[in-house]
């Protein structure tokens, strides 16, 4: 009998049970099927992974733009402020050393009292990325503070110090004060409206009557205190804003123009702020002179 023979051959010891080769293959197939089902790639899974990756990248970029670049810009702005003080002190000792701004150097300071007493930025010469990383920058070829024509300045709205983050909060008559080595220049934001009567009313308390009338009905009647335009609208920084002429002619007012990206986190458009000079006060060499009255507004 078959059973007796197997027992004799093994000394009667029971044989261990080994799974057959076929059974092993079946188990492997079942495991593979389960594994394949658990990692099955679907369109929804791909889209989800992409969205998560994009979200993480956007968060990192927002952190970089809103936080990290502010640290770098803050250091550069502090250095610009310190250097500006040194240059001004040197030039008071030797007036002959006064020279035109050098690209990348600070040459003036800007204050906006309605933004609080801590709002103070050194203005840099130039609008290239390096200059704007250090602070607001003057458009080359535009006029200097207090001169007839247009003193035009660009600045970031998000990250990189964000000096112009709150330009959208400015109102007609708000003061913008620019300090140079020799003087304080006070500008007042122009009316936001285009209607002559509304313009006249908006700035009646901060502009002299004759200047107010010129801004309301004269050759500056189309220059708004704030508006949104396209990045290629270069007329906003011309001596007479909103016109194609680049010539400074006798009788022009002294205009200040601020430009920044719009909306926030986008460079699709530009926010423009225009203001007109209402006062200029000389500074004393030792800095003991009187401050403009506008500096106490807040």
C-alpha positions as CSV (number, residue, x, y, z in Angstrom):
1,X,0.0,0.0,0.0
2,X,1.2,3.5,-0.7
3,X,0.7,4.7,2.8
4,X,2.9,1.9,4.2
5,X,5.7,2.5,1.9
6,X,5.8,6.2,2.7
7,X,5.8,5.4,6.4
8,X,8.6,3.0,6.1
9,X,10.7,5.3,4.1
10,X,10.5,8.0,6.7
11,X,10.6,5.9,9.8
12,X,6.9,6.5,10.4
13,X,7.4,10.2,11.1
14,X,4.7,12.4,9.8
15,X,5.8,14.5,6.8
16,X,5.6,18.3,7.0
17,X,3.1,20.0,4.7
18,X,4.7,22.3,2.1
19,X,2.5,24.5,0.0
20,X,2.6,23.4,-3.6
21,X,4.3,25.6,-6.2
22,X,1.0,26.3,-7.8
23,X,-0.5,27.5,-4.5
24,X,2.5,29.8,-4.0
25,X,1.9,31.4,-7.4
26,X,-1.8,31.9,-6.6
27,X,-1.0,33.6,-3.4
28,X,1.6,35.9,-5.2
29,X,-1.0,36.8,-7.8
30,X,-3.6,37.7,-5.1
31,X,-1.0,39.8,-3.3
32,X,-0.1,41.6,-6.5
33,X,-3.7,42.3,-7.3
34,X,-4.2,43.8,-3.9
35,X,-1.0,45.9,-4.2
36,X,-2.0,47.1,-7.7
37,X,-5.4,48.1,-6.4
38,X,-3.9,50.0,-3.4
39,X,-1.6,52.2,-5.7
40,X,-3.9,52.5,-8.6
41,X,-3.3,56.0,-10.2
42,X,-6.5,57.9,-11.1
43,X,-7.0,61.3,-12.6
44,X,-8.3,62.5,-9.3
45,X,-5.2,61.4,-7.5
46,X,-3.0,63.1,-10.0
47,X,-5.0,66.4,-9.8
48,X,-4.9,66.2,-6.0
49,X,-1.1,65.8,-5.9
50,X,-0.6,68.6,-8.4
51,X,-2.9,70.9,-6.3
52,X,-1.0,70.0,-3.1
53,X,2.3,70.7,-4.8
54,X,1.2,74.0,-6.3
55,X,-0.3,75.0,-3.0
56,X,2.9,74.3,-1.2
57,X,4.9,76.3,-3.7
58,X,2.6,79.2,-3.5
59,X,2.8,79.2,0.3
60,X,6.6,79.2,0.1
61,X,6.6,82.0,-2.4
62,X,4.1,84.1,-0.3
63,X,6.4,83.5,2.7
64,X,9.4,84.5,0.8
65,X,7.8,87.6,-0.7
66,X,6.0,88.8,2.4
67,X,8.6,87.9,5.1
68,X,12.0,87.0,3.9
69,X,12.4,89.8,1.4
70,X,11.2,92.3,4.0
71,X,14.2,91.3,6.2
72,X,16.7,91.8,3.3
73,X,15.1,95.1,2.3
74,X,15.0,96.3,5.9
75,X,18.7,95.8,6.2
76,X,19.4,97.6,2.9
77,X,17.0,100.5,3.9
78,X,18.8,100.9,7.2
79,X,22.2,101.0,5.4
80,X,20.8,103.6,3.0
81,X,19.5,105.8,5.8
82,X,22.9,105.7,7.6
83,X,24.8,106.5,4.4
84,X,22.4,109.3,3.7
85,X,23.1,110.9,7.0
86,X,26.9,110.6,6.4
87,X,26.7,112.2,3.0
88,X,24.5,115.1,4.2
89,X,26.9,115.8,7.1
90,X,29.9,115.7,4.8
91,X,28.2,118.0,2.3
92,X,27.3,120.6,5.0
93,X,31.0,120.7,5.8
94,X,32.0,121.0,2.2
95,X,29.1,122.3,0.0
96,X,31.2,121.9,-3.1
97,X,30.9,118.1,-2.7
98,X,27.2,118.2,-3.4
99,X,26.5,116.2,-6.5
100,X,23.6,114.7,-8.5
101,X,22.3,111.4,-7.2
102,X,24.2,108.3,-8.2
103,X,22.3,105.3,-9.3
104,X,21.6,103.1,-6.3
105,X,22.3,105.8,-3.7
106,X,19.8,107.4,-1.3
107,X,19.4,111.2,-1.8
108,X,16.1,112.1,0.1
109,X,13.6,110.9,2.6
110,X,9.8,110.4,2.4
111,X,7.3,110.8,5.2
112,X,3.5,110.2,5.0
113,X,2.2,111.4,8.4
114,X,-1.2,109.8,8.0
115,X,0.6,106.4,7.9
116,X,2.0,107.1,11.4
117,X,5.2,108.6,12.9
118,X,7.3,105.5,12.0
119,X,6.7,105.9,8.3
120,X,10.1,107.1,7.0
121,X,11.9,105.8,3.9
122,X,15.1,106.8,2.2
123,X,14.5,107.4,-1.5
124,X,16.9,105.6,-3.8
125,X,18.1,106.9,-7.2
126,X,16.8,104.4,-9.9
127,X,14.0,101.9,-10.3
128,X,15.9,98.7,-11.2
129,X,15.2,95.7,-9.0
130,X,18.3,96.3,-6.8
131,X,17.3,99.9,-6.1
132,X,13.7,99.0,-5.3
133,X,14.8,96.3,-3.0
134,X,16.4,99.0,-0.8
135,X,13.4,101.3,-0.9
136,X,11.3,103.5,-3.1
137,X,13.2,104.8,-6.1
138,X,13.1,107.9,-8.3
139,X,12.4,107.4,-12.0
140,X,15.6,108.6,-13.8
141,X,14.9,111.6,-16.0
142,X,12.1,112.9,-13.8
143,X,12.4,116.1,-11.8
144,X,14.0,116.4,-8.3
145,X,11.9,117.2,-5.1
146,X,10.3,120.7,-5.3
147,X,11.3,121.4,-8.9
148,X,8.7,122.4,-11.5
149,X,7.6,119.2,-13.3
150,X,7.1,115.8,-11.9
151,X,9.2,114.1,-9.2
152,X,8.2,110.5,-9.8
153,X,8.9,107.6,-7.4
154,X,8.2,103.8,-7.7
155,X,7.9,101.4,-4.8
156,X,6.8,97.9,-3.9
157,X,3.4,97.1,-2.5
158,X,4.1,93.6,-1.2
159,X,7.3,92.3,0.3
160,X,10.7,94.0,-0.2
161,X,9.8,96.4,2.5
162,X,6.5,97.2,0.9
163,X,6.9,101.0,1.2
164,X,3.8,101.7,-0.9
165,X,1.5,98.9,0.6
166,X,-1.0,101.5,1.9
167,X,-1.2,103.9,-1.0
168,X,-4.8,102.9,-1.5
169,X,-5.7,104.4,1.9
170,X,-4.5,107.9,0.9
171,X,-7.2,110.6,0.7
172,X,-7.3,114.0,-1.0
173,X,-5.3,116.6,1.0
174,X,-3.2,114.0,2.8
175,X,0.4,115.2,3.2
176,X,3.5,113.6,1.7
177,X,6.7,115.3,3.0
178,X,10.0,114.9,1.2
179,X,13.2,115.8,3.1
180,X,16.3,116.7,1.1
181,X,19.7,117.8,2.4
182,X,18.6,121.5,2.2
183,X,14.8,121.6,2.5
184,X,11.5,120.1,3.4
185,X,9.0,119.9,0.6
186,X,5.3,119.3,1.4
187,X,2.9,117.8,-1.2
188,X,-0.8,117.4,-0.9
189,X,-2.7,114.5,-2.6
190,X,-5.0,115.8,-5.4
191,X,-8.7,115.1,-5.6
192,X,-9.8,111.6,-6.6
193,X,-12.8,113.0,-8.6
194,X,-12.9,114.3,-12.1
195,X,-15.8,116.7,-11.6
196,X,-14.7,120.3,-11.3
197,X,-16.9,121.2,-8.4
198,X,-16.1,118.0,-6.4
199,X,-12.4,118.6,-7.1
200,X,-12.6,122.2,-5.8
201,X,-14.4,121.1,-2.7
202,X,-12.1,118.1,-2.0
203,X,-8.9,120.2,-1.6
204,X,-10.4,123.6,-0.5
205,X,-9.0,123.2,3.0
206,X,-5.4,122.3,2.0
207,X,-4.6,124.2,-1.2
208,X,-4.3,127.9,-1.6
209,X,-7.3,129.3,-3.5
210,X,-5.5,130.0,-6.8
211,X,-3.7,126.6,-6.8
212,X,-7.0,124.9,-5.9
213,X,-8.8,126.5,-8.8
214,X,-6.0,125.5,-11.2
215,X,-6.2,121.9,-10.0
216,X,-10.0,121.9,-10.4
217,X,-10.5,123.6,-13.7
218,X,-7.2,124.5,-15.2
219,X,-4.5,122.5,-17.0
220,X,-4.2,120.0,-14.1
221,X,-8.0,119.3,-14.0
222,X,-7.5,115.8,-15.4
223,X,-4.8,114.8,-13.0
224,X,-6.4,112.6,-10.4
225,X,-5.2,112.0,-6.8
226,X,-5.3,108.2,-7.4
227,X,-6.2,106.0,-10.3
228,X,-5.4,102.6,-11.8
229,X,-3.7,102.3,-15.2
230,X,-1.6,99.8,-17.2
231,X,2.1,99.3,-16.8
232,X,2.9,100.8,-20.2
233,X,1.2,104.1,-19.3
234,X,4.4,106.1,-19.1
235,X,2.6,109.5,-19.4
236,X,1.9,109.4,-15.6
237,X,5.6,110.3,-14.9
238,X,5.9,113.1,-17.5
239,X,6.3,116.7,-16.3
240,X,2.6,117.3,-17.0
241,X,1.1,114.0,-15.9
242,X,-1.3,112.3,-18.3
243,X,0.1,114.1,-21.3
244,X,2.7,112.9,-23.8
245,X,5.0,115.9,-23.5
246,X,8.3,115.3,-21.8
247,X,9.3,119.0,-21.7
248,X,9.3,121.2,-18.6
249,X,7.8,124.5,-19.5
250,X,7.6,127.8,-17.4
251,X,4.7,128.0,-15.1
252,X,4.4,124.3,-14.3
253,X,3.6,123.2,-10.8
254,X,5.7,120.8,-8.8
255,X,4.0,117.4,-8.8
256,X,4.9,114.3,-6.9
257,X,3.9,111.0,-8.5
258,X,4.0,107.6,-6.7
259,X,3.5,104.3,-8.6
260,X,3.1,100.8,-7.4
261,X,1.8,97.4,-8.6
262,X,-2.0,96.7,-8.5
263,X,-3.7,94.6,-7.2
264,X,-1.6,93.2,-4.4
265,X,0.5,90.1,-5.3
266,X,0.1,91.1,-9.0
267,X,1.8,93.4,-11.5
268,X,-1.1,93.4,-14.0
269,X,-1.8,97.1,-13.4
270,X,-0.4,100.1,-11.7
271,X,-1.8,102.3,-8.9
272,X,-0.9,105.9,-9.4
273,X,-1.0,108.7,-6.8
274,X,-0.5,112.4,-7.7
275,X,0.2,115.2,-5.3
276,X,1.1,118.9,-5.7
277,X,3.6,121.0,-3.8
278,X,2.2,123.4,-1.3
279,X,5.2,124.4,0.8
280,X,9.0,124.3,0.9
281,X,11.0,125.1,4.0
282,X,14.8,125.4,4.3
283,X,16.7,123.2,6.6
284,X,19.5,124.4,8.9
285,X,22.9,122.7,8.8
286,X,22.6,121.5,12.4
287,X,19.1,120.2,11.9
288,X,17.7,122.5,14.6
289,X,15.2,124.2,12.2
290,X,11.5,124.0,12.4
291,X,9.7,121.0,11.0
292,X,6.8,121.4,8.5
293,X,3.4,121.6,10.2
294,X,2.3,118.6,8.1
295,X,4.7,116.4,10.0
296,X,2.4,116.5,13.0
297,X,-0.7,115.4,11.1
298,X,-1.7,111.8,11.7
